[in-house]
Amino acid sequence: MMAPKPVPEDPMRWSGPFLCLSATVFAYQFGFAIARAIQSNFFVERLAMRPDEMGLLTTIRELPGLLMVAIAALTMRLVPTHLAAFCLGLMGLGYAAYGLATSFLTVIPGVLIASLGFHTWLTLNNAFALALARTSDTGQTLGNLQAIGFAGALLAMLLVFGTVQTLGYPTSFALAGAALLAGAAIISRFPAHLIRRDEQRLLVRRRYLLFYVLNFLDGCRMEVFQAFGVFLLVKEYGVDVRTITLLLVISTVINMTLSTPVGRLIDRLGERVTLTGSYLALLGLFLGLALVRDRTLAITLYIAYNFLLLFSMGLNTYLKRIAPSSDVRPCLAMGVTTMHISAIILPPIGGLLWQRFGFEAPFLLGAVFIALSALITQRLPGRAAQPQPAVA
């Protein structure tokens, strides 16, 4: 009996473009992880922010995400590699400016600059990755890149854990900015011909309705947790910056180890099964944060939340399977915009609910959106959909 032929390795997977993108993702996650690890404690300890101010700052931070379609249209003629380098540079400058802030008002410019770079990079990063992936193993390719990014984040958080009290907040934010500027220099070397520059346009089609709706609901859930997840640990349970960093280290090790297997699982089982399972787990997680007042449980659920975020790559693998390559970038831009519609309303509402009814209220609100996500996910095809030709 003849042995089965091995599945051929994707020639793009470890090619020069993939390595260039991998190095960029590593540098990006290194810088982003430093800022992420220290910003909540910085806001509370140095800027003395209240919950309502935290909600308002989150809304301000997410404004560029809401405007992503317009930003994409304005930058459609730019070479994607140049645009990616520019937006990573903006992130670096924005995070460096965080360290100069002394109040709620003075941190806003840095927040806006970093956010503009971040949200532009968000769509470009996925477009670069999907351009290098085959439809049959998109999840594995995305998982590989996520694992590389988590390695950069792990190194950053180990550095923060050991040096934040010595370096202080301003120097730590400056280090984050320097890493992102290094990422900008690296991505400028990515072969420009692999990414089309004429794909950015407003794209609203019935075929992509589920993708947009699920992005919107994911945005609702993400805005609640991003605004109040770490804030809950710091404000209600007194978790210090070293402990927050340690939790991020633990989360990163878990995610770095499991991101590629999760990607393979999505490729094998399809998006409906894996997304449904993750949404049900997230529903229990949000209810636990809201209804059980326990420091250890809250910390455990925070780590679990970061792991469950891995399954969100299923939305991008779903898009890859149903969309022709010419639709991918505009769909991603539109997806980011729909995801951030909620960012203008939910964080300040969540902050006011916290002030009026306690920390439980915003997490119960988030649970409602997660339940809706689980229900709507049942409309996804049971097995991986196949890409379809573009239609007007």
N, C-alpha and C positions, 0 to 999 in steps of 0.2 A: 504494500500500500504506500502510495506516495505521500510524503509529509506535506501538510498544507503550506502554501506559500506565505511567508511573513508579510505583514502589512507594511508597505513601503513608508519610510520616514518622510515626512514633509520636507522637501528640500529648503524651504524658507525658514524652517523652525530654528536652526542654529546658524543661519547665514549672517553676513555682515549687517544687513538691515535689522534683523532680529536682535543681534548683539548690541547695535546702536540704540535701539528702542529699549532694550533691557537695561543698559547703563543709565539711560535717561530716567526710566521708571525708578531705578535704585536711588539715584540722586534726588528725584522729586519726593519719594517717600521718606528719605532720610530727613530732608528739610521740613516737610509737612508734619512728620511725626514729632519733631522737636517742638514745633509750635503747638501742635495738638496736645502734647503731654503737659505743657505748662500754662496754657492760656486761661483755663478755668480758674486755677489757683491765682494767677496774675490778676484776673478780673475781680476776684473776691478779696484777696489779700492786699493788693496795691491800689486798685481803683474803687474798692468798696461798693461794688455794684449790687443793686437790689434785683429781685426777680423780674419786676416790670421793666427795668433797664436792660436786663439780659435778653428779655423777649424782644424789645425794641432794637437792640443791637443785632440780634439774629435776623430780623426783618431787613435792616439796612445791609447786612452782609449778603443776603440772598437776592437783593435787587438785580445785580448783573445776571443772575441765573434766569430771572423772569424775562429779561431782555435778550436772551441768548439768540433767538431767531433774528432779531434786528441786528445784533452784533455780527452774527454770521453773514447776513446779507451785506453789511458794510465791508466785511473783510473777504468777500468771496473771490476777489481777484488777487489776493496776496498768495505768495507761495506758501503752502501749508507748513513747511519746515521753518520758514522765517517767522510765520505767525506763532508757531509753537514755541520757538526760542523767545520771542517777544513776551508771550504771556507768562512763561516761566520766570523771565526776568522781572516782570511786574509783581509776581508773587513774592519773589525774593526781596524786592524793595519794600513791599507792603509789610511783610513780616518783620523786617528790620525796623520799620517805623513803629511797630507795636511797642518795642522796648523804650521808645522815647515818650510814650504817653504817660500822663499824670492824672487823667480824669476820664470820665465817660465821653466827654466831647472831644478830647484830644486824641482818643484812640480811633475815632470814626474814619479819618482820612486813610490811615493804614489798613483798616478793615476793608474799605471800599477798593483800594488799589489791589490788595491781595486777592479779594473776591473776584474782581474783574479778570485777573490772570487765571485764577483757579477754574472758574466756570468755562472760560474759553478753552483751557487745557483739557477739561473734562470731556468735551466732545471730540477734540482732536486726538486725545490719548486712545479712546475707543476706536476711532476711525483708523488710526495707524495700526492698532492691533488687529482689527477685522480685515484690513487689507493684506495682512500676512497670514491669515488663517484660512484653512480649507473648511468648507461647509460641514464635512463629516466629523471634524474634530475641533470645532470652534471653542467649545467649552474647555478642552484640554489646553489649547493655546492660550486662552485667557487665564486659565488657572496657572500655567507656567509663569506668565508675566506677573500675576498677582503674587506668586511665591517669591519671585525675585524682588518685587517691591516690598514685601513683608520682611525680607532679609535686610533691606536698607532701613526700614522702620525699626527693626529690632536693634540694629547697631546704634541708631540714634537714641533710642530710649534707654539703652544700657549706658550711653554717654550721659544722658540727662540724669539718670538715677545716681551716677557716681559724682557728677560735677555741678549740678544745678545750684546747690547751696554755696559752692565756691565761686562759680561764674556769675551767678545772679541772673535776673530776668533779661536785662538789656543785652548782655553778651550772648545769652542763649538764643534770643531772637535774631541777633546778628549772624550767628552761626547757621541758623535755619536759612536765612536769606542767602548766605554764601553758597550753601549746598544747591539751592534752587538756581542760582546764577550758573553754577557748574553744569547743571542739567540743561540749561538753555544753550550753553556752548556745545554740549554733546549732540543734542537733537538737531542742531543746525547742520550736522554732517549726514543726516538721514537722506537717502536718495529721493530727491523731490519727485521723480517721475512715477514713483509707486503710489502717490496720493494725488487724485485729481483735484484741481483747484476750481473747477466750474460747477461743483455739485451743490453748493450752498444756495438753497432757495426755500421759500415757504412751501411745505409739503404737507397737505392735509388730505388724506385718502381714507376711504372706508376700510381698506385692507389693513391699515395700521391703527385703527381705532382702539383695539385692545391694548396695543403697545402704549399708546398715549394715556389711556385711562389708568392702566396699572402704574405707569410712571407718575401720574398725578397722585394716586393713593399712596405710593411709596414715598413721594415727597411729603405728604401729610404726616406719615409716621416718622420719617426721618427728621422733619423739622421739630417735632415734639421731643425726640430723643436727643438730637444735637443741641437743642437749646437747654434742655433740663436734665439730661441723663447724668453727666459728670457734675453739673451744678447741684443735683440732688445729693450726690455722695459728699461733696464739699460742704454744702450749706446745712444739710440735715444731719449728716453722720460724721462731720468733721474729718474727712479723709484728707491727708496732707499731700503735697505735691510728689513726694517720693513714693508714697503708696499708690497714687494715681499712675505714676510712671511704671511701677512694678506690675500693676494690673494690665497696662498696655503691653508690657513685655510678655506677660503670660498669654494675652490674647494674640499677640503677633506670632509667638512660637507655635501656638495651635493653628493659626490660620496659614502660616508659612508651610506647615507640614501637611495640611489638609486641603489647600486650595486646588492643587492639581487633581487629587482624587474626587473632590466635589465637582470639578469641571467634567471629569470622565463620567461621573454619575449622571450629570445633566445630559451629556451626550447619549448615554445608554437608556435612561428612563424617560427622557423628554421633559419639557418645561412644566407641563401641567402637574405631574406627580411631585416633582421636586419643589416647585414654588408653593404648592398647596401645603406640603409638609412644613416648609419653613414658615409660612404665614400662621399656621396653627400653633407652632411653637412660639412665635412672636406674640400671638394673642395671649397665651398663658404667661409669657414673660411680662408683658405690660400689666396684666391683672395682678401678678405677683408684686411688682413694684408699687402698685397703687394700694393694694389691700393688706399687705403684710409689712408691718413696720419692724424690720430687722436688718441690722447693718451687714451681717454676714451674707444674708440672702440677697440684699441689694448688690453687693459686690459680685457675688456669683452670677447674678442675672446680667450684670454689666458685661462680664466676660462672655456669657452665652450670647448676648446680643451681637457682639462683634463677630462671633463665629457665624451666626445665622446670616449676617450680611453677605457672606460668600455666595449664598444662593441667589442673590440679586443679579449675578451675571447671567442667570437664565433669561432675563428680559433681553439682553443683548444677543444671546445665542438664538432666541426666538426671532429677533429681527433679522439676523444673518440668514436664517433659514427661509424667511418669507419674502425678503426684499432683494432686488437686483443691486449690484454694487453701486450703481448710479444714485440709488435712493438712500444709501446707508448714512452718509454724513448729514443730509438735511433731516432725516428721521431722528438721528441722534440729537441734533440741535433742537428740533421741535420737542423731543422727549425731555430734554433738560428744561426747556421753557415750561412745559406742562407740569413737570415735577416741582417747579419753583413758584407756580401760581399760589400755592398754599403758604409759601414763605412770607408773603406780604401780610397775611391775616393771622395765621395760627400762632406764631411765637408771641406777639403781644397779647392775643386772647389767652394763650396758655399762662403768660405771666400774670395777667389780671385774675384768672381763675385760681392760680396758686395763692396770690395775695388775699383773695376773698374766701376761698374754701379749703386751702391747704394744698400740699404737693400732690395729693392723690388725683386731683381733678384733671390736670393735663394728661396724665398717663391713662386715665379712663377714656378721655377723648381720643387718644392715640389708638386705644384698643378697638374703638368703633371703626376707625379707618382700616385697621388690619383685618377685621372681620369682613368688611366689604371686599378687600383684596382677595381673601380666600374664596369668597363666593364668585367673584368675577373671573378668577383664574380657571374656573370650571368651563369657561367658554373657549379656552385654548385647546388646540388639537391634542388628542390623547397620545399621539406619537409625533416625532419630529416632523414638522412641516417642511416641504421642499421649496427652494427658491422659485419665484415666479417671474416671468418677464415683465419689464416695466410697461405700464399702461398710462395713457394720458388721463 
